[in-house]
């Protein structure tokens, strides 16, 4: 069986909040579709180079 992925971006300083949201999202998904296997994935968001757009974020 293929796992359904639920992805989250983690910005610096928001790890605890992101993990709490991920736990709640997994609980809701399992309650709505208990027959499905879910996999959580996390990507660390990083600030762009200083010469790039100020305040912008991108995938690592």
N, C-alpha and C positions, 0 to 999 in steps of 0.2 A: 504494500500500500504506500502511495506517495504522501508525504507530509505536506500540509499546507503551511506556507511560511507567513509569518506576521513580522514585518520589519520595523525597526525603530532607529532613528538617528539620535545619537547621544552627543549633545553639545557640552563643552567644558562647563562644569559647575551644575549640571542638571542630571547627573547620574542617578541619584536617589529618586528623583521625581520620575525619570524615565523608567526605572525598574518597577516602581509602584504602578505606573500606567500599564506596563507590559504584563504584570501579574493580573491586573483587572481585565485587560483585554483577553488574556488566555482563559480566565474563568468564564467570561461572557461567551467566548467562542465555543468552549467545551459545553456550556449549558445549552446553547442554541443548536449545536451540531455535535452531540456526544459521540457519534460514530466516526468522526474525522480525527486524524492525528495531526497535531499542530506542532510547528517548530518555530521558536522565536529566534530572530536574528537581529544583531545590533551592529550598526556602523558608527564609528567615531567621526563626527564632523570636525573639520579643522578649519582654522582661519586661513584665508588665501594669503598669498605673498603680499607684503606691504605695497608693492608697486601696482598690484591689481586693484580692483574696485574696493573702496573702503567699506568695511562692514559686511562684505559678502561672505558667504559660506559655500563650501563645495564638498563633494564626496572625496574621501582620501584616495 
